[in-house]
Amino acid sequence: MLNRRVLMKAAGSLPLAWSATASLAQDNAYPSKPVTLVVPFGPGNAADIIGRLIAMHLGNFLGQQVIVENRPGAGGVGAVKMVAAAKPDGHTLLYIGAGVAISQGLFKPQPYDMLASFAPISIASSNDVLLLVRKDSKLTQLEDFIRLAQEKKRNCMVGVSLLGTTQHLCAELFKQRAQVDFTIVPFKTAAAVATALAAGDIDLGFEFVPPTLPLVKSGQLRALAIANGKRSAVLPDVPTVSEQGVAGFSVSSWGMILAPANTPDAVVQRLNRGVQRALEQPDVAKRLADIGVRAPGGTTAQAYELLSSEIVRWRNVITESKISLK
């Protein structure tokens, strides 16, 4: 009787043991060839720089080369669709920015469903939006701009890099939360926004920290506020929007690495560990800090939560602001 019970107990544990063994074997067998990280931006872009830093150390962790493949154009649609259709074995990955979450509410019909088509691996980067004025502007704090926009004595002009971007949607959200109105003027680049500010063509600019940090530090532009809920380590004297009266306002852009949906969880988790290891490397941390970018990392669940919540958030802003891009 005792032997029978022992045998039955052992048999009952076989599925669990087999599952753990199979998962371990799958983890150890991956990767069997070089891994491709598709970046839907051109060389030299911040996403490209971050992607290459991660790829180098991720390759060391995996024991296989991680090749960065730049696929710019068409708003990243081609790159996203290509990776979504790739074999879900962890050998083809995608680096996306926050703009992909925005596009889910901006364009209809959607060429893909980000949550259904991908398995988020890790948040790779996070950077902030600054509210900028020219160096000799009479606007010395965010309250001055809010008052100017509320008085409506003249039409306030606010510059952003392109429409449908984090900078644009951040400005739209600011309108809603601060209960002000102004005209949003799109420019092709952050440099063009800075030039327009310096010339006095616009009153305020919403732009990322990395391309404008040198201009702020050199005194060519002034930062009235930072859109994140916390102050920036690289600009600790710049108060947040929330600190200056617009309670709860917090916007950051981010980068994320994903795999095609149905990639085995053991592979996804191994990739997550590899990305965390890469972000912890001193050269990566220093390079990102130098340009004002954070490397939050985190679990796959945290990456999924960020992606899903950002899709909902920006869809709501787009609907309320009645934004339509054709």
N, C-alpha and C positions, 0 to 999 in steps of 0.2 A: 504493500500500500504506500509506504514511504517513497519507494523508488518511483512508483507511478506518479505521485504528487510532484516529485522533483522533475520528472520528465515533462509533465504537463506545464509546470511553471517555466521551464527552460524553453519549451516550444512556444509558449505565449510571448516570450521576450524576443523571439527570432525576428518578427517584422521590424521591431524597433532597432535591433542590432544591425539588421540588414540595411535599414534606411540610413543609419549613422555611417556604416561602412561605405555605402554607395555614395553618400554625400562627400565623405572624406576622399574617396577615390576620384570623384569628379573634380573636387577642389585641387587635388594634387596633379591631375592630368591637365589642368588649365594653367597657362595657355600653351597650345601646341604649336603656335606659329606667332609671328609678329602681330601686335595689336594696332589697329588704326584708330586714332582719335580725330574725328572730323570736326573742324572749326569753321562755322559759316561766316567767317570774316577774313579779310585779306591779311597778309603778313604785316607785322608791325603794329597791328591793332592791339589794344590792351588784352582782349580775350586771347589773341594769338600768343602774346608774351606769356600770359598766365598758363595757357594750355601747354606751351613748350616746357615751361619750368616743371609743371606737374608730370608731363610725359617722361622727362628724363629720369626722375626719381621713381616714378611708377614702374618704368621699365626695369630698373635695378631691383625693385621689390619682386616683380613677377618673374624675372629671369628671362625676359624676352623684350626685344625692342618695341617701344611704343612710338609709332610714326604719326606725326601731325599732318593732316591733309587739309589744306585750306580750300574751302568751297564757297566763296563769297557770291553775292548777287541774289536777286529776286527775293530780298528780305529774309534770306536763309531758308526759304521754302524747299528748294531743291535739296539742300544738305539734310534737312530734317526728314524729308520723305525718303531719301536714300538710306539713312540709318534705320528708320522705322521699318523698312522692307528688308533689312539685312538679316542674315541668319542669327538667331538669338543665342549665340554661344560665347559672347563676351569678347569676340575678336574685332568688333566694330562698335565704337563708342561715339558719343556726341557731346560736344561742349555747347551749351546754350547760354544766352543772356536773358535778362528779365523781359526783353522785348518780345520773346516768344509767348510768354504768359499774356502780355498785352494783346498780341495779335489774335488770341483766342476769342476775345470779345470785340475785336475791331473789324474783322473781315468775315463776311458770310457769302457763300458757304466756306467752311473751313476745309483745307486740304488734308488735315489730320487732326486727331484728338490726342493732345499731349499726354493726358492721364491714361488713356487706353493703349497708346502706342509705345510707351516707354516705361522702363523701370529706373527711377532715380537712384543714383549711386551715392553722390555726395555734393553738398554745397561746396564750391571751390573758391569763391571769392565774394566779397561784398564791398561796395564803395558808395560814397555819399554824394548827394546833390547840394551844391552851394547856391545861395541867393546872392548874386553879385551886383555891384554898382561900380561906376568909374571912380577913380581915386579922389576926385574933387567934387563928388556928388554931395548935394545938400542933405541927402538921405543918410542919416548917421545911425539909425537903428530901424528895425523892421516896422516898428510902430509908425514911423514917418511915411513909409511907403503905403501902409494900410490906410492911413489917414488921407493920403493923396488920392488913392484909388476910390475911397468912399466919398470924398468931396465932389468928385466928378466935374471939377472945373475944366479939366481937359482929359483927353483919352490917354490913359497910361499905356505904355508900350513895353511888352515883356518878350525877351528873346529866348528861344530854345533851339537845340540842334534837331532839325527835322520834326515832322509831325508823326505821331504814333510811337514816340520814344518815351522812355522813363522820364526824361526832362519835361516833355510836353505834358504827360499825364500828371506829373508832380505839380506842375503849374495849374492844371485844371482842378486837381484836388484842393490846392491852396485856395483857389477861387471859392470853392464850395465851403470849406471850413472857416475861412476868414470872412466870408460873406462880402466879397469885393468883386469888382469887374474890371477887366483890362483886356487889351488886344494882344493876342499871342502872335508873335512874328517868328516864323520858322527860318532858320539858316541852315546851310549845308554842313557846317562844321563848328566845333567849339571855338576855333580860332576866329571864325566869322562873327560869332556872338561877342567875343572879346573886343574885336575891332569896332563893332557897332556900339558897344558900351563906351569905349574910349572916345568915340566920335560924338557921343551924346545923342545917337539916333534912337536908342531905347533907354528906358528908365532902369530896368532890372533885367538880369539874366539868370536863368536856371541852368546850371551846368555841373558836370561831374567834377570831383576833386582832382583826379589825375591830370587832365589836360590844363587845368587852371591853377593848380597849386604853385607853380613857379611864378605866375603873374601876381598871385596874392602875396606870396612871400617877398617879392621884389617891390611891392607897393604899387604896381601898375593897375591893379584892381583891388577893391575892398569887398570882403565877405560880410554881408549883414547878418546872415544866419546860415545854419546848416540844417538840412531837412530831416536828418536822422533824429531819433528820440534821445540819443546821447551825443555828447561832444566828441569831436574827432581828436585822436591822439596827435595828429600832425598839425592841427589848428585848434589847440585847446582853449584859446581865448575867444573863439567864435561861438556865440550862444546858439542854442537850438531854436527852431521855430516855436516849439512848445513853450520854451522858457520865456518867449516874448509874446505870449498871450493867445496863441492858437493851440489850445490844449489838445494833447493826444496826437498831434501831427507827427508822423514818422514815415519817411520814405527812404529806401535804399535800393540801389540796383544790385544785382547779384549775378554770379556765374554758377553753372551747375553741370555736372557730368552725369550722363544717362546711358543706359544700354537699351536695346530693343526689348519690348515687352516679351515675357515668357523666357527671358534669360534665366537659367537655373539660379536659385537663391544662393547656393554655395559660391557660385562665380561672382554674383553681385556683392556678396559680403566680403569676398577676398579683394575685389576691386575697391571696395570701401576702405578696407584696412590699408591698401596700398596708397590710396589718395591721402588718407590721414597721415601716413608716414611721410609722404612727399611734402605736405603742407607744414609739417613739423621741422623740416630741414632748415638749418640756419640761413643758407643762401636764398631759399625761397621766401622765408619770412622777412628777411632784410630787403629783398628786391620789391616785394609787395608793399612793405611799410614805407619804403622810399618814395613810392608813387601815391601813397595815401589809400592803399587797398588793404582790407582785412582778409584773413583766411579762416573763416569760421569752422569749416569742416562739419563734423557731426555724423549722425547715423543716417541710414537710408530712410528711416521713418521720418526724420526731421526734414530731409530733402523733399520727400513726397508731400509733407504738410506745407512746406513753403510754396512749392509749385501749385498745389491745389488752392491754397488760400489766396495767392497772388492772382490766379486766374479769376476767381470770384471777385476779388477786390477791384481789379481794373475793369472788369466787365460792368460792375456797378457804377464806377466813375464815368465810363464811356456812355452808359445809358442815361445817367443823370445830366451829363453835359451835352447830350445829343451830338456826339462826335461821329462823323461819317467821312471816311476817306475813300476816294474812288481812284 
